[in-house]
């Protein structure tokens, strides 16, 4: 995917707060963010997506040529077209599962052949080329990690192997759902004539081993307090939070004149554009020169600008954020060691566009004007909590089915709340100990694997849904407190275990160290493996993803 398409994608994605299973998925994504898509393959999701999109490979032979032609060589591994096709199709499936109906925004027409659509005008690369490149890189990563695992004497746990076996057992079920005679035929429809249960199992086991070892290596890293303090000394404020108000003033607010065509599109001359850039800079500098002493003064100065006369949306936006999440235009300014409350600065925001002749032109989009309020060093303790989730259940009349996006009725919510109250009352009337609560969590919670007792350690700001987090961080909270919290996921019966021994600051520093070390290790491991192209003519690059 081109850089411009990736930018479009990032604008489409939203950050969601979640709890329990959603949190677990987030944590898994964080673990694997340095790796490629093939490391984490959920077979059921891949197969369902493939069926919905309409992928249906032509089954014209026994796949002998595909199995006996080397597509790429990864280190000492000769990867056949049949083997590489698993990576190729899963690269396609992953793209579609993430973007789905948004595919057209990136220039992908699912009703046309992949090798007939250009994804990068500068290089002439097609979508088929792009997916094939991803498949090769994914294969390189997986084989490199799997080889490292074997060299370290690491293997899949019994539970991991059993999970793969269980996934494979569902093949016939999915085959029946989508009109295929058996699981083998279903795999061939998705992965081509050379696909087989045995081949797919080997692919799944290889990918799972790579993922498992990566996670094992990551989790095994540990750091001393001396390590943390040394990292902190590099940039103390990099692990702090910053409280500020900002105002963005767009150059477009200052555009005047222009020529409007018959379709209502207005264009501006170079002189008019330059004049607007001069005007927006002058306005931004005037706000700085006004030297407001408070946010209220700042807002008043903004409202007084002639360009804002008669408007009601001319005020600042309040932000409290970590350095890592701050706008890169002014993140370092916020984190400066000499920054103090009341400081102000302006920061130009520029955009770059590619001209028809291939050259790039940079234009001034506007200015950010920032008013600094203060810094939080984040030395507060994280929280440890147990909970039991009672999720509402849809009640349908006979013959009715649950519809996607359906909301719960007041009666369904009331029933879930009543169940939560009953569970809490039962615990209170019994031993009312943490151990008893943990046992109930294993038995009653709609989330969790039945072994952790609903325990969440080191709950950090922004990790959980607001109501859950606010309860944990209530200033009056003390060990042994209980309560019921409502969220979009249902009702959470809470048990406060107590403050963690880990501060939010040290939590961030340790994560920064671990991320950097894992990245270095991963890059070195994968880059040490050579990938050599072979003959990929049996990869279906003319694939059409949908019948319309």
VEXMIVEX-946642 format. One record per residue (C-alpha): residue in one letter; x, y, z. Coordinates in steps of 0.1 Angstrom, whole numbers, padded with zeros to 4 digits, always signed. Example, Ala and Ser with C-alpha at 12.3 -4.5 7.8 and 13.67 -1.06 7.14 Angstrom:
<sites>
A+0123-0045+0078;S+0137-0011+0071;
</sites>
This chain:
<sites>
X+0000+0000+0000;X+0013+0034-0009;X+0022+0060+0018;X-0008+0082+0008;X-0032+0053+0011;X-0018+0045+0046;X-0025+0081+0056;X-0060+0078+0044;X-0064+0046+0064;X-0051+0062+0096;X-0077+0089+0092;X-0104+0063+0089;X-0094+0043+0120;X-0107+0052+0155;X-0092+0045+0188;X-0117+0026+0210;X-0116+0020+0247;X-0125-0015+0257;X-0127-0040+0285;X-0120-0077+0290;X-0120-0095+0256;X-0116-0062+0237;X-0087-0053+0260;X-0071-0087+0254;X-0073-0082+0217;X-0057-0048+0221;X-0028-0062+0242;X-0023-0090+0216;X-0022-0064+0188;X+0005-0044+0208;X+0026-0075+0212;X+0025-0082+0175;X+0027-0047+0161;X+0064-0051+0152;X+0056-0083+0133;X+0038-0090+0100;X+0002-0099+0095;X+0008-0136+0091;X+0019-0140+0127;X-0016-0139+0140;X-0041-0157+0119;X-0075-0165+0133;X-0086-0192+0109;X-0123-0189+0114;X-0123-0152+0107;X-0101-0157+0076;X-0123-0183+0062;X-0155-0164+0068;X-0141-0133+0053;X-0130-0152+0023;X-0164-0166+0018;X-0182-0133+0022;X-0159-0115-0002;X-0164-0141-0028;X-0129-0155-0032;X-0133-0188-0051;X-0101-0201-0066;X-0103-0222-0097;X-0098-0259-0089;X-0084-0273-0121;X-0057-0297-0111;X-0042-0315-0081;X-0018-0286-0076;X+0012-0307-0085;X+0030-0278-0102;X+0022-0254-0074;X+0036-0278-0049;X+0068-0285-0068;X+0078-0250-0080;X+0098-0228-0057;X+0082-0193-0053;X+0108-0179-0029;X+0137-0192-0009;X+0138-0179+0027;X+0171-0188+0043;X+0174-0225+0039;X+0137-0230+0032;X+0125-0235-0004;X+0089-0221-0002;X+0066-0235-0029;X+0039-0216-0047;X+0014-0237-0027;X+0030-0226+0006;X+0034-0190-0004;X-0002-0189-0015;X-0013-0192+0021;X+0006-0161+0030;X-0007-0143-0002;X-0044-0151+0004;X-0041-0142+0041;X-0025-0108+0032;X-0056-0102+0010;X-0080-0114+0037;X-0064-0093+0063;X-0067-0062+0042;X-0103-0069+0035;X-0111-0077+0071;X-0096-0044+0083;X-0110-0021+0056;X-0139-0040+0040;X-0162-0015+0023;X-0135+0012+0026;X-0114-0007+0000;X-0125+0017-0027;X-0111+0046-0008;X-0077+0032-0014;X-0083+0026-0051;X-0091-0012-0049;X-0121-0024-0069;X-0130-0058-0056;X-0149-0066-0088;X-0118-0063-0110;X-0086-0085-0113;X-0059-0075-0088;X-0032-0074-0115;X-0052-0049-0136;X-0053-0023-0109;X-0024+0001-0101;X-0018+0008-0064;X+0013+0030-0069;X+0014+0052-0100;X+0051+0061-0095;X+0063+0025-0098;X+0034+0009-0117;X+0029-0016-0089;X-0004-0034-0091;X-0025-0046-0061;X-0015-0081-0069;X+0022-0070-0067;X+0015-0053-0034;X-0002-0083-0018;X+0025-0106-0032;X+0053-0084-0017;X+0034-0085+0016;X+0032-0123+0014;X+0069-0126+0008;X+0078-0104+0037;X+0054-0122+0059;X+0069-0155+0049;X+0104-0142+0057;X+0093-0130+0091;X+0075-0162+0100;X+0103-0185+0089;X+0129-0163+0106;X+0110-0163+0139;X+0102-0200+0137;X+0138-0209+0131;X+0149-0187+0160;X+0123-0205+0182;X+0137-0239+0172;X+0173-0228+0177;X+0163-0217+0212;X+0146-0251+0219;X+0112-0234+0221;X+0080-0252+0209;X+0043-0246+0210;X+0026-0254+0243;X+0000-0282+0245;X-0027-0256+0247;X-0016-0238+0216;X-0013-0271+0196;X-0048-0281+0208;X-0062-0247+0197;X-0049-0252+0162;X-0063-0288+0161;X-0097-0274+0173;X-0096-0248+0145;X-0090-0274+0119;X-0119-0294+0132;X-0142-0265+0123;X-0133-0267+0086;X-0161-0292+0077;X-0186-0270+0096;X-0176-0239+0076;X-0175-0260+0044;X-0211-0270+0050;X-0222-0234+0058;X-0209-0222+0024;X-0219-0251+0002;X-0187-0272+0000;X-0186-0309+0003;X-0159-0309+0030;X-0131-0289+0046;X-0105-0298+0020;X-0126-0285-0008;X-0133-0253+0011;X-0096-0247+0016;X-0090-0253-0021;X-0117-0227-0029;X-0099-0201-0008;X-0062-0211-0012;X-0062-0228-0046;X-0058-0263-0060;X-0027-0271-0040;X-0043-0264-0007;X-0048-0293+0017;X-0056-0298+0054;X-0021-0311+0060;X-0005-0281+0042;X-0028-0256+0060;X-0020-0272+0093;X+0017-0269+0087;X+0012-0232+0078;X-0008-0226+0109;X+0017-0243+0132;X+0046-0224+0116;X+0028-0191+0120;X+0017-0199+0156;X+0053-0209+0166;X+0066-0176+0152;X+0040-0156+0171;X+0043-0176+0203;X+0081-0173+0204;X+0080-0136+0197;X+0056-0131+0226;X+0077-0154+0248;X+0108-0134+0241;X+0090-0101+0247;X+0075-0111+0280;X+0108-0126+0292;X+0125-0092+0291;X+0129-0076+0325;X+0144-0043+0337;X+0160-0031+0369;X+0152+0002+0386;X+0186+0014+0374;X+0176+0006+0338;X+0144+0027+0343;X+0162+0056+0358;X+0188+0056+0330;X+0161+0057+0303;X+0142+0084+0322;X+0174+0106+0323;X+0174+0107+0285;X+0143+0128+0285;X+0124+0132+0318;X+0093+0148+0303;X+0089+0121+0276;X+0070+0101+0302;X+0050+0130+0316;X+0016+0143+0306;X+0009+0178+0294;X-0021+0200+0300;X-0026+0227+0275;X-0052+0246+0254;X-0047+0251+0217;X-0064+0268+0188;X-0060+0259+0151;X-0063+0287+0126;X-0067+0276+0090;X-0053+0295+0061;X-0086+0289+0043;X-0103+0313+0067;X-0083+0341+0052;X-0088+0333+0015;X-0106+0361-0005;X-0115+0365-0041;X-0113+0333-0061;X-0130+0322-0093;X-0160+0299-0092;X-0168+0277-0122;X-0203+0265-0134;X-0202+0235-0110;X-0196+0257-0080;X-0159+0249-0075;X-0138+0279-0064;X-0101+0282-0072;X-0077+0308-0061;X-0047+0324-0078;X-0012+0321-0065;X-0014+0358-0053;X-0046+0352-0034;X-0031+0320-0018;X+0000+0339-0008;X-0020+0367+0007;X-0040+0343+0028;X-0008+0327+0041;X+0006+0362+0051;X-0027+0370+0068;X-0030+0338+0088;X+0006+0343+0101;X-0001+0378+0111;X-0032+0368+0130;X-0013+0340+0148;X+0015+0364+0158;X-0011+0389+0170;X-0025+0363+0195;X+0010+0356+0207;X+0017+0393+0211;X-0015+0397+0231;X+0002+0377+0259;X-0029+0363+0275;X-0025+0355+0312;X-0052+0328+0312;X-0072+0305+0289;X-0101+0329+0293;X-0079+0357+0280;X-0067+0335+0252;X-0103+0327+0241;X-0112+0364+0243;X-0083+0373+0221;X-0094+0346+0195;X-0129+0359+0195;X-0117+0395+0190;X-0100+0386+0157;X-0118+0402+0128;X-0118+0369+0109;X-0139+0354+0137;X-0164+0382+0139;X-0199+0368+0141;X-0188+0332+0147;X-0195+0311+0178;X-0169+0284+0174;X-0138+0305+0180;X-0123+0291+0212;X-0095+0268+0223;X-0095+0231+0227;X-0084+0216+0260;X-0059+0187+0259;X-0043+0165+0286;X-0020+0141+0268;X+0012+0120+0270;X+0043+0132+0251;X+0039+0102+0228;X+0003+0112+0219;X+0010+0150+0215;X+0010+0166+0181;X+0046+0162+0167;X+0046+0198+0157;X+0048+0209+0193;X+0054+0178+0214;X+0091+0187+0220;X+0081+0223+0229;X+0056+0209+0255;X+0084+0186+0269;X+0111+0213+0272;X+0127+0213+0306;X+0121+0251+0310;X+0084+0250+0300;X+0062+0268+0326;X+0025+0276+0330;X+0014+0305+0308;X+0039+0299+0280;X+0026+0303+0245;X+0039+0296+0210;X+0027+0293+0174;X+0035+0264+0151;X+0030+0264+0113;X+0012+0234+0098;X+0021+0225+0063;X+0008+0201+0037;X+0025+0185+0008;X+0008+0176-0025;X+0022+0159-0057;X+0018+0179-0088;X+0009+0164-0122;X+0046+0164-0132;X+0055+0144-0102;X+0071+0172-0082;X+0059+0180-0047;X+0046+0214-0036;X+0044+0225+0001;X+0017+0249+0012;X+0009+0265+0046;X-0023+0249+0059;X-0025+0271+0090;X-0011+0276+0125;X-0015+0260+0159;X-0014+0285+0188;X-0007+0267+0221;X-0012+0279+0257;X+0006+0257+0283;X-0011+0250+0316;X+0011+0225+0333;X+0028+0191+0336;X+0020+0159+0354;X+0050+0136+0361;X+0027+0105+0363;X+0042+0091+0395;X+0009+0079+0408;X+0003+0042+0414;X-0015+0020+0389;X-0045+0000+0402;X-0053-0037+0407;X-0089-0048+0405;X-0111-0078+0401;X-0144-0078+0384;X-0173-0099+0372;X-0190-0089+0339;X-0227-0095+0335;X-0236-0090+0299;X-0272-0083+0289;X-0288-0110+0268;X-0312-0104+0239;X-0346-0119+0243;X-0363-0127+0210;X-0397-0142+0202;X-0397-0176+0187;X-0383-0175+0151;X-0367-0141+0155;X-0329-0137+0152;X-0304-0112+0166;X-0297-0084+0141;X-0262-0068+0138;X-0260-0035+0157;X-0292-0043+0177;X-0293-0024+0210;X-0305-0038+0243;X-0339-0030+0255;X-0345-0014+0290;X-0359-0047+0301;X-0328-0066+0290;X-0305-0041+0307;X-0326-0042+0339;X-0324-0080+0339;X-0286-0079+0336;X-0284-0053+0364;X-0306-0075+0387;X-0283-0105+0380;X-0252-0084+0390;X-0269-0073+0422;X-0278-0108+0430;X-0242-0120+0425;X-0228-0092+0446;X-0254-0099+0474;X-0245-0136+0474;X-0208-0128+0478;X-0215-0103+0506;X-0236-0129+0525;X-0209-0155+0522;X-0172-0153+0531;X-0169-0119+0513;X-0132-0124+0507;X-0111-0117+0477;X-0106-0154+0471;X-0144-0160+0471;X-0148-0131+0447;X-0122-0146+0424;X-0140-0180+0425;X-0173-0163+0415;X-0155-0144+0387;X-0143-0177+0373;X-0178-0191+0375;X-0200-0162+0366;X-0181-0136+0345;X-0191-0132+0308;X-0155-0124+0301;X-0122-0141+0309;X-0110-0177+0305;X-0121-0190+0339;X-0087-0190+0354;X-0077-0155+0364;X-0105-0147+0388;X-0114-0115+0369;X-0080-0100+0379;X-0066-0069+0361;X-0033-0057+0374;X-0017-0024+0367;X-0048-0008+0352;X-0035+0024+0336;X-0053+0056+0324;X-0070+0052+0291;X-0069+0014+0292;X-0105+0007+0302;X-0139+0021+0295;X-0144+0054+0313;X-0169+0042+0340;X-0147+0012+0349;X-0116+0034+0351;X-0132+0062+0370;X-0143+0037+0397;X-0108+0023+0400;X-0092+0058+0402;X-0117+0074+0426;X-0096+0093+0452;X-0116+0076+0480;X-0111+0041+0467;X-0095+0016+0493;X-0087-0021+0493;X-0118-0043+0496;X-0142-0018+0481;X-0170-0033+0459;X-0195-0018+0436;X-0215-0022+0404;X-0204-0002+0373;X-0224+0001+0341;X-0207+0003+0307;X-0215-0004+0271;X-0206-0041+0277;X-0230-0046+0306;X-0226-0044+0344;X-0193-0049+0361;X-0192-0061+0397;X-0160-0045+0410;X-0136-0055+0438;X-0107-0032+0445;X-0076-0051+0453;X-0054-0020+0459;X-0027+0002+0445;X+0000-0015+0424;X+0037-0012+0433;X+0042+0001+0398;X+0037+0038+0389;X+0023+0050+0357;X+0056+0066+0349;X+0077+0035+0354;X+0051+0015+0335;X+0056+0038+0305;X+0094+0037+0308;X+0095-0001+0309;X+0073-0004+0279;X+0096+0020+0260;X+0126+0000+0269;X+0109-0033+0260;X+0095-0020+0227;X+0130-0007+0216;X+0148-0039+0226;X+0122-0062+0209;X+0123-0041+0178;X+0161-0043+0177;X+0161-0081+0182;X+0133-0087+0157;X+0149-0066+0130;X+0183-0083+0135;X+0167-0118+0134;X+0146-0112+0103;X+0173-0091+0084;X+0198-0119+0089;X+0176-0141+0067;X+0180-0138+0030;X+0150-0139+0007;X+0155-0149-0029;X+0128-0147-0055;X+0118-0177-0075;X+0090-0184-0099;X+0056-0172-0087;X+0036-0178-0119;X+0012-0202-0100;X+0001-0175-0076;X-0033-0162-0087;X-0025-0126-0094;X-0055-0121-0116;X-0078-0129-0087;X-0111-0111-0085;X-0123-0107-0049;X-0160-0102-0054;X-0187-0109-0079;X-0201-0075-0073;
</sites>
